């Protein structure tokens, strides 16, 4: 499989078989004030004005802690929809209140990467488009459950909407914290990725999908994805469809720094599937086992070092309003 990523299917608001965002549908606007290095907090007055101009009834939940925001959402009546204002991490923190509950979710991207929202065609700061699309028919999208098998946090499970990365990707996530303040989104990821090349490490890994070994050997990177992209726009999993009931697992084979740099150029437009040093499979469950503790990120948030992780897809688990 090769070639660029086909545009993610986005319905036309004029064709969406749904009623208007009815005034009697209450919203909880969950604002992460630290998202996008404070961008969400700075942009709130403009978003608030847009919400009030449309007559949408809402209560504001502004919590720097994901756990704090989650607790407040879980206490809401089930008919209250959530409008998550932030990035992938903001949405991910709320998933325990959304997965399998039927509580609707809308996304207003104002984080650093906004990759799941970007896959849907939502752009940071374009409030009119994000709120216009609340008129779409709610759509069921998949989520992932990742359980750490060994290493930091062994035995714990995490719900994800976009996906996870291990090895090189997680190192990049750590380095993004040191990126120059003038950079954002894709620029921060690209800066960190180039910096991570200096410390490139290959570690033996085994990747199983639906009980079958799809790759075993030295690797610098494994990703298990529900969405198509991460890092502010790198299309790591162009074959993903968040509505197909499948996850997509990808692993690098042995690569040199020069080979990985060349591969990054192919990942950006999603033209790396089919490359001999890229191993890819889709299925319902994946297990990744490393020979040495390896850094992990979950929806872009660092989660320590692990030796193994098991991931399963939760088909149609999230009700998405503006997807």
C-alpha positions as CSV (number, residue, x, y, z in Angstrom):
1,X,0.0,0.0,0.0
2,X,1.4,3.4,-0.9
3,X,0.4,6.8,-2.0
4,X,-0.9,9.9,-0.2
5,X,-3.6,9.9,2.3
6,X,-7.1,10.3,0.9
7,X,-9.0,13.2,2.5
8,X,-10.9,12.0,5.6
9,X,-14.6,12.0,4.7
10,X,-16.2,15.1,6.1
11,X,-20.0,15.4,5.6
12,X,-21.4,18.6,4.0
13,X,-23.4,20.6,6.6
14,X,-26.1,21.1,3.9
15,X,-26.5,17.3,3.6
16,X,-26.2,16.3,7.2
17,X,-29.5,14.6,8.2
18,X,-29.7,16.3,11.6
19,X,-31.6,19.0,13.3
20,X,-30.0,22.4,14.2
21,X,-28.1,22.5,17.5
22,X,-31.3,22.9,19.4
23,X,-31.4,25.6,22.2
24,X,-32.6,22.9,24.6
25,X,-29.5,20.8,24.2
26,X,-27.2,22.0,27.0
27,X,-23.5,22.1,26.5
28,X,-20.6,21.9,29.0
29,X,-17.7,23.8,27.5
30,X,-14.6,22.1,28.9
31,X,-11.7,24.6,28.5
32,X,-8.2,23.5,29.2
33,X,-6.5,26.9,30.0
34,X,-3.0,25.4,29.4
35,X,-3.7,23.9,26.0
36,X,-1.6,25.3,23.2
37,X,0.7,26.9,25.7
38,X,-2.2,29.1,26.9
39,X,-3.8,29.7,23.5
40,X,-7.1,28.2,24.7
41,X,-7.2,30.7,27.6
42,X,-6.3,33.7,25.5
43,X,-8.9,32.8,22.8
44,X,-11.8,32.1,25.2
45,X,-13.4,35.6,25.0
46,X,-13.7,35.2,21.2
47,X,-15.1,31.7,21.5
48,X,-17.5,32.8,24.3
49,X,-18.8,35.6,22.1
50,X,-19.4,33.1,19.2
51,X,-21.3,30.8,21.5
52,X,-23.5,33.6,22.9
53,X,-24.2,35.0,19.4
54,X,-25.6,31.6,18.4
55,X,-27.7,31.3,21.5
56,X,-26.2,28.0,22.6
57,X,-26.8,27.3,26.3
58,X,-23.6,26.3,28.1
59,X,-21.8,26.2,31.3
60,X,-18.0,26.6,31.4
61,X,-15.7,24.1,33.0
62,X,-12.2,25.5,33.1
63,X,-9.7,23.1,34.7
64,X,-5.9,22.8,34.2
65,X,-6.2,19.3,35.6
66,X,-7.6,16.6,33.3
67,X,-8.7,14.7,36.3
68,X,-10.6,17.7,37.7
69,X,-12.4,18.3,34.4
70,X,-13.3,14.6,34.1
71,X,-14.8,14.5,37.6
72,X,-17.0,17.5,36.8
73,X,-18.2,16.1,33.5
74,X,-19.0,12.7,35.0
75,X,-21.2,14.5,37.5
76,X,-23.3,16.1,34.8
77,X,-26.7,14.8,33.7
78,X,-26.4,12.4,30.7
79,X,-28.1,14.7,28.3
80,X,-25.4,17.4,28.6
81,X,-23.1,17.4,25.6
82,X,-19.4,18.2,26.0
83,X,-17.6,20.8,23.9
84,X,-13.9,20.1,24.4
85,X,-11.7,23.2,23.9
86,X,-8.0,22.2,23.6
87,X,-5.9,19.6,21.9
88,X,-5.9,15.8,21.7
89,X,-4.9,15.5,25.4
90,X,-7.9,17.6,26.5
91,X,-10.2,15.2,24.6
92,X,-8.4,12.2,25.9
93,X,-8.8,13.2,29.5
94,X,-12.6,13.3,29.1
95,X,-12.9,9.9,27.4
96,X,-14.0,7.9,30.5
97,X,-17.1,10.1,30.6
98,X,-17.7,9.7,26.9
99,X,-16.8,6.1,25.8
100,X,-19.9,3.9,25.8
101,X,-22.1,6.5,27.6
102,X,-23.7,8.2,24.6
103,X,-22.8,11.6,25.9
104,X,-22.1,13.7,22.8
105,X,-18.8,15.3,22.1
106,X,-17.9,18.3,20.1
107,X,-14.3,19.5,19.5
108,X,-13.0,23.0,19.3
109,X,-9.3,22.6,18.6
110,X,-6.9,25.0,20.4
111,X,-4.1,22.7,21.4
112,X,-0.5,22.3,20.2
113,X,-1.1,19.5,17.6
114,X,-4.9,19.1,17.2
115,X,-4.3,15.9,15.2
116,X,-7.6,14.1,15.6
117,X,-9.5,17.4,15.0
118,X,-7.2,18.1,12.0
119,X,-8.1,14.8,10.5
120,X,-11.7,15.8,10.7
121,X,-11.0,19.1,8.9
122,X,-11.3,21.3,12.0
123,X,-8.8,24.1,12.2
124,X,-7.5,25.8,15.3
125,X,-9.2,29.2,15.9
126,X,-11.9,28.6,13.2
127,X,-14.7,28.7,15.7
128,X,-17.4,29.4,13.1
129,X,-16.7,26.2,11.3
130,X,-16.5,24.1,14.5
131,X,-19.8,25.4,15.8
132,X,-21.5,25.3,12.4
133,X,-20.7,21.6,12.3
134,X,-22.7,21.0,15.5
135,X,-25.6,20.8,13.0
136,X,-24.2,17.5,11.7
137,X,-25.9,14.2,12.5
138,X,-24.0,12.7,15.5
139,X,-21.6,10.0,14.3
140,X,-20.2,7.1,16.2
141,X,-16.4,6.9,16.0
142,X,-14.1,4.3,17.5
143,X,-11.8,4.7,20.5
144,X,-8.9,2.6,21.7
145,X,-8.2,1.0,25.1
146,X,-4.5,0.6,25.8
147,X,-3.3,-1.6,28.7
148,X,0.3,-1.4,29.9
149,X,1.6,-4.9,30.4
150,X,5.0,-4.3,31.9
151,X,7.1,-1.2,32.9
152,X,5.9,2.1,34.2
153,X,2.2,1.9,35.1
154,X,1.9,-1.9,34.5
155,X,-1.7,-3.1,34.7
156,X,-3.3,0.3,34.1
157,X,-5.6,1.0,31.1
158,X,-6.0,4.2,29.2
159,X,-8.7,5.3,26.7
160,X,-7.5,7.0,23.5
161,X,-9.2,8.7,20.6
162,X,-6.2,9.3,18.3
163,X,-3.5,6.8,19.1
164,X,-0.1,6.1,20.7
165,X,3.5,6.1,19.8
166,X,6.5,4.2,21.2
167,X,10.2,4.8,20.8
168,X,11.3,7.6,18.5
169,X,7.8,9.2,18.6
170,X,7.7,9.4,22.4
171,X,11.3,10.8,22.5
172,X,10.1,13.5,20.1
173,X,7.1,14.2,22.4
174,X,9.6,14.7,25.3
175,X,11.8,17.0,23.2
176,X,8.9,19.1,22.1
177,X,8.8,20.6,25.7
178,X,12.2,22.1,24.9
179,X,11.3,23.5,21.5
180,X,11.7,27.3,20.9
181,X,8.6,29.2,22.1
182,X,8.1,30.7,18.7
183,X,7.2,27.3,17.2
184,X,3.8,25.7,17.4
185,X,2.1,22.5,16.1
186,X,4.0,21.0,13.2
187,X,7.0,23.3,13.7
188,X,7.5,22.1,17.2
189,X,7.2,18.4,16.2
190,X,9.7,18.9,13.3
191,X,12.2,20.6,15.5
192,X,12.0,17.9,18.1
193,X,12.1,15.1,15.5
194,X,15.3,16.4,14.1
195,X,16.8,16.7,17.6
196,X,15.8,13.1,18.4
197,X,17.7,11.8,15.4
198,X,20.9,12.4,17.3
199,X,19.9,9.8,19.9
200,X,18.4,7.2,17.5
201,X,18.2,3.8,19.2
202,X,17.1,0.5,17.8
203,X,15.5,-2.0,20.2
204,X,14.1,-5.5,19.4
205,X,10.3,-5.5,19.3
206,X,7.5,-7.9,18.5
207,X,4.2,-6.6,17.1
208,X,1.2,-8.8,17.0
209,X,-2.1,-7.9,15.4
210,X,-5.1,-10.2,16.1
211,X,-2.8,-12.8,17.4
212,X,-0.5,-12.9,14.4
213,X,3.1,-11.6,14.5
214,X,3.4,-8.9,11.9
215,X,6.9,-7.8,12.8
216,X,9.7,-9.0,15.0
217,X,13.1,-7.4,14.9
218,X,15.0,-4.2,15.6
219,X,12.9,-1.0,15.5
220,X,13.0,2.6,16.5
221,X,9.3,3.3,16.4
222,X,5.9,1.6,16.8
223,X,2.5,3.4,16.5
224,X,-1.0,2.1,17.1
225,X,-3.5,4.4,15.7
226,X,-7.2,5.2,15.5
227,X,-6.7,8.5,13.7
228,X,-4.5,9.2,10.7
229,X,-1.9,11.7,12.0
230,X,0.1,13.0,14.9
231,X,2.8,15.6,15.5
232,X,0.7,18.5,14.1
233,X,0.2,16.9,10.7
234,X,2.5,13.8,10.1
235,X,0.2,11.3,8.4
236,X,1.7,8.2,10.2
237,X,-1.4,6.1,9.5
238,X,-3.0,7.1,6.3
239,X,-5.0,3.9,6.1
240,X,-6.8,4.6,9.4
241,X,-10.6,5.3,9.5
242,X,-12.0,6.2,12.9
243,X,-15.3,4.6,11.9
244,X,-14.2,1.3,10.5
245,X,-13.9,-0.7,13.8
246,X,-10.2,-1.3,13.2
247,X,-6.9,-0.1,14.7
248,X,-3.7,0.3,12.6
249,X,-0.3,-0.8,13.9
250,X,2.9,0.4,12.3
251,X,6.5,-0.4,13.0
252,X,9.8,0.6,11.6
253,X,12.4,-2.0,10.6
254,X,16.1,-1.4,11.2
255,X,17.0,2.1,9.9
256,X,20.0,4.4,10.0
257,X,19.6,8.1,10.8
258,X,19.7,9.0,7.1
259,X,17.1,6.4,6.3
260,X,14.8,7.5,9.1
261,X,15.1,11.1,8.0
262,X,14.1,10.1,4.4
263,X,11.2,8.1,5.8
264,X,10.0,11.2,7.8
265,X,9.8,13.0,4.5
266,X,7.4,10.2,3.3
267,X,5.4,10.1,6.5
268,X,4.5,13.8,6.3
269,X,2.3,13.3,3.2
270,X,1.4,9.7,4.1
271,X,3.4,8.0,1.4
272,X,5.3,5.5,3.5
273,X,3.0,2.5,3.5
274,X,4.5,-0.2,1.3
275,X,8.1,0.9,2.0
276,X,10.3,-2.1,2.8
277,X,11.3,-0.7,6.2
278,X,7.7,0.1,7.2
279,X,5.5,-2.8,8.6
280,X,1.8,-2.2,8.8
281,X,-1.3,-4.2,9.7
282,X,-4.9,-3.5,10.6
283,X,-7.0,-5.4,13.1
284,X,-9.1,-5.4,16.2
285,X,-6.3,-5.9,18.8
286,X,-2.5,-5.4,18.9
287,X,0.2,-6.4,21.4
288,X,3.6,-4.7,21.3
289,X,6.5,-6.2,23.3
290,X,9.9,-4.5,23.6
291,X,13.2,-6.1,24.7
292,X,14.1,-3.0,26.8
293,X,12.0,-0.3,28.5
294,X,10.8,2.1,25.8
295,X,9.2,5.5,26.1
296,X,5.4,5.7,25.4
297,X,3.1,8.5,24.6
298,X,-0.7,8.3,24.7
299,X,-2.6,10.8,22.6
300,X,0.6,12.9,22.7
301,X,1.0,12.8,26.5
302,X,4.2,11.1,27.8
303,X,3.4,7.9,29.9
304,X,6.9,6.7,31.0
305,X,8.8,3.6,29.8
306,X,7.1,0.3,29.2
307,X,8.1,-3.2,28.1
308,X,4.7,-4.1,26.6
309,X,1.3,-2.8,25.8
310,X,-2.0,-4.3,24.5
311,X,-4.4,-2.2,22.5
312,X,-8.0,-3.0,21.5
313,X,-10.4,-1.0,19.4
314,X,-13.8,0.0,20.9
315,X,-16.0,0.2,17.8
316,X,-18.3,3.2,17.7
317,X,-17.7,4.0,21.3
318,X,-17.8,7.8,21.1
319,X,-20.7,10.0,19.8
320,X,-19.1,12.8,17.9
321,X,-21.2,15.9,17.1
322,X,-18.9,17.8,14.6
323,X,-16.9,15.0,13.1
